[in-house]
């Protein structure tokens, strides 16, 4: 099973490298959008706990 995981990981890395080299602008947009979603999610979790504790 670990051999399959290694193969899948290498395929994903190869695909990511291919996508970055063939279309760097689009890859940058995807990273920017993904990072924004992660930041918004973390902020929402913080707001939830602030509201839960009565600080917000």
MDTraj code that builds the backbone (N, CA, C; nanometers):
import mdtraj as md
import numpy as np

residues = "UNK UNK UNK UNK UNK UNK UNK UNK UNK UNK UNK UNK UNK UNK UNK UNK UNK UNK UNK UNK UNK UNK UNK UNK UNK UNK UNK UNK UNK UNK UNK UNK UNK UNK UNK UNK UNK UNK UNK UNK UNK UNK UNK UNK UNK UNK UNK UNK UNK UNK UNK UNK UNK UNK UNK UNK".split()
xyz = np.array([
    [0.0818, -0.1200, 0.0000],
    [0.0000, 0.0000, 0.0000],
    [0.0861, 0.1262, 0.0000],
    [0.1972, 0.1245, 0.0725],
    [0.2819, 0.2431, 0.0767],
    [0.3447, 0.2704, -0.0594],
    [0.3668, 0.1659, -0.1369],
    [0.4223, 0.1854, -0.2712],
    [0.3233, 0.2604, -0.3595],
    [0.1959, 0.2291, -0.3467],
    [0.0918, 0.2981, -0.4230],
    [0.0857, 0.4443, -0.3810],
    [0.0958, 0.4717, -0.2519],
    [0.0933, 0.6094, -0.2030],
    [0.2109, 0.6887, -0.2587],
    [0.3291, 0.6264, -0.2651],
    [0.4457, 0.6953, -0.3202],
    [0.4254, 0.7267, -0.4676],
    [0.3704, 0.6333, -0.5403],
    [0.3464, 0.6544, -0.6830],
    [0.2460, 0.7668, -0.7043],
    [0.1382, 0.7651, -0.6284],
    [0.0358, 0.8697, -0.6400],
    [0.0949, 1.0056, -0.6026],
    [0.1763, 1.0097, -0.4978],
    [0.2397, 1.1347, -0.4572],
    [0.3294, 1.1889, -0.5684],
    [0.4095, 1.1030, -0.6295],
    [0.4977, 1.1472, -0.7378],
    [0.4197, 1.1929, -0.8600],
    [0.3084, 1.1269, -0.8882],
    [0.2246, 1.1698, -1.0004],
    [0.1671, 1.3081, -0.9726],
    [0.1228, 1.3319, -0.8501],
    [0.0688, 1.4632, -0.8142],
    [0.1764, 1.5714, -0.8200],
    [0.2966, 1.5401, -0.7738],
    [0.4062, 1.6363, -0.7795],
    [0.4415, 1.6673, -0.9244],
    [0.4468, 1.5643, -1.0076],
    [0.4778, 1.5847, -1.1496],
    [0.3700, 1.6694, -1.2167],
    [0.2442, 1.6438, -1.1857],
    [0.1351, 1.7222, -1.2432],
    [0.1430, 1.8672, -1.1984],
    [0.1719, 1.8887, -1.0692],
    [0.1833, 2.0262, -1.0185],
    [0.2975, 2.0989, -1.0878],
    [0.4105, 2.0332, -1.1050],
    [0.5238, 2.0959, -1.1738],
    [0.4875, 2.1279, -1.3181],
    [0.4213, 2.0362, -1.3848],
    [0.3783, 2.0590, -1.5229],
    [0.2837, 2.1787, -1.5302],
    [0.1874, 2.1836, -1.4380],
    [0.0901, 2.2929, -1.4389],
    [0.1584, 2.4271, -1.4131],
    [0.2550, 2.4296, -1.3234],
    [0.3249, 2.5546, -1.2920],
    [0.4078, 2.6011, -1.4107],
    [0.4780, 2.5098, -1.4757],
    [0.5652, 2.5492, -1.5864],
    [0.4887, 2.5845, -1.7127],
    [0.3736, 2.5239, -1.7339],
    [0.2986, 2.5535, -1.8562],
    [0.2104, 2.6764, -1.8418],
    [0.1660, 2.7070, -1.7193],
    [0.0788, 2.8222, -1.6991],
    [0.1047, 2.8841, -1.5618],
    [0.2153, 2.9556, -1.5479],
    [0.2489, 3.0102, -1.4153],
    [0.1497, 3.1130, -1.3629],
    [0.0888, 3.1924, -1.4513],
    [-0.0083, 3.2925, -1.4049],
    [-0.1313, 3.2264, -1.3441],
    [-0.1813, 3.1244, -1.4115],
    [-0.2991, 3.0540, -1.3600],
    [-0.2653, 2.9789, -1.2313],
    [-0.1461, 2.9205, -1.2242],
    [-0.1043, 2.8517, -1.1021],
    [-0.0948, 2.9499, -0.9860],
    [-0.0435, 3.0698, -1.0112],
    [-0.0348, 3.1713, -0.9063],
    [-0.1736, 3.2134, -0.8593],
    [-0.2668, 3.2263, -0.9518],
    [-0.4042, 3.2605, -0.9144],
    [-0.4667, 3.1522, -0.8269],
    [-0.4404, 3.0266, -0.8600],
    [-0.4942, 2.9156, -0.7811],
    [-0.4366, 2.9180, -0.6398],
    [-0.3055, 2.9409, -0.6293],
    [-0.2422, 2.9470, -0.4970],
    [-0.2966, 3.0647, -0.4179],
    [-0.3099, 3.1798, -0.4819],
    [-0.3622, 3.2999, -0.4148],
    [-0.5051, 3.2747, -0.3650],
    [-0.5875, 3.2151, -0.4481],
    [-0.7258, 3.1867, -0.4105],
    [-0.7316, 3.0847, -0.2972],
    [-0.6498, 2.9802, -0.3065],
    [-0.6474, 2.8770, -0.2023],
    [-0.6025, 2.9362, -0.0691],
    [-0.4988, 3.0205, -0.0726],
    [-0.4511, 3.0827, 0.0504],
    [-0.5591, 3.1716, 0.1112],
    [-0.6298, 3.2449, 0.0271],
    [-0.7386, 3.3288, 0.0759],
    [-0.8473, 3.2472, 0.1437],
    [-0.8779, 3.1311, 0.0874],
    [-0.9792, 3.0439, 0.1480],
    [-0.9317, 2.9916, 0.2831],
    [-0.8047, 2.9565, 0.2946],
    [-0.7505, 2.9070, 0.4214],
    [-0.7543, 3.0163, 0.5268],
    [-0.7155, 3.1376, 0.4893],
    [-0.7172, 3.2501, 0.5839],
    [-0.8596, 3.2811, 0.6270],
    [-0.9523, 3.2836, 0.5334],
    [-1.0928, 3.3100, 0.5682],
    [-1.1479, 3.2019, 0.6605],
    [-1.1126, 3.0777, 0.6350],
    [-1.1577, 2.9675, 0.7211],
    [-1.1033, 2.9805, 0.8622],
    [-0.9745, 3.0131, 0.8740],
    [-0.9147, 3.0307, 1.0073],
    [-0.9793, 3.1478, 1.0793],
    [-1.0045, 3.2556, 1.0064],
    [-1.0694, 3.3729, 1.0673],
    [-1.2108, 3.3364, 1.1139],
    [-1.2822, 3.2589, 1.0354],
    [-1.4176, 3.2185, 1.0730],
    [-1.4168, 3.1301, 1.1969],
    [-1.3199, 3.0407, 1.2055],
    [-1.3097, 2.9559, 1.3250],
    [-1.2805, 3.0428, 1.4474],
    [-1.1912, 3.1403, 1.4317],
    [-1.1629, 3.2325, 1.5422],
    [-1.2853, 3.3104, 1.5835],
    [-1.3621, 3.3589, 1.4862],
    [-1.4858, 3.4324, 1.5181],
    [-1.5863, 3.3435, 1.5887],
    [-1.5941, 3.2169, 1.5482],
    [-1.6858, 3.1221, 1.6130],
    [-1.6503, 3.1048, 1.7594],
    [-1.5221, 3.0830, 1.7877],
    [-1.4823, 3.0631, 1.9269],
    [-1.4946, 3.1916, 2.0088],
    [-1.4697, 3.3056, 1.9462],
    [-1.4927, 3.4322, 2.0175],
    [-1.6387, 3.4473, 2.0545],
    [-1.7296, 3.4158, 1.9607],
    [-1.8725, 3.4252, 1.9888],
    [-1.9135, 3.3219, 2.0934],
    [-1.8545, 3.2045, 2.0878],
    [-1.8868, 3.0986, 2.1820],
    [-1.8453, 3.1377, 2.3242],
    [-1.7338, 3.2072, 2.3366],
    [-1.6848, 3.2494, 2.4672],
    [-1.7385, 3.3862, 2.5090],
    [-1.8187, 3.4469, 2.4233],
    [-1.8802, 3.5747, 2.4567],
    [-1.7866, 3.6940, 2.4427],
    [-1.6807, 3.6790, 2.3648],
    [-1.5851, 3.7896, 2.3463],
    [-1.6130, 3.8668, 2.2190],
    [-1.7053, 3.8217, 2.1378],
    [-1.7228, 3.8874, 2.0104],
    [-1.8555, 3.9378, 1.9907],
])
top = md.Topology()
chain = top.add_chain()
for i, resn in enumerate(residues, 1):
    res = top.add_residue(resn, chain, resSeq=i)
    for name in ("N", "CA", "C"):
        top.add_atom(name, md.element.get_by_symbol(name[0]), res)
traj = md.Trajectory(xyz[None], top)
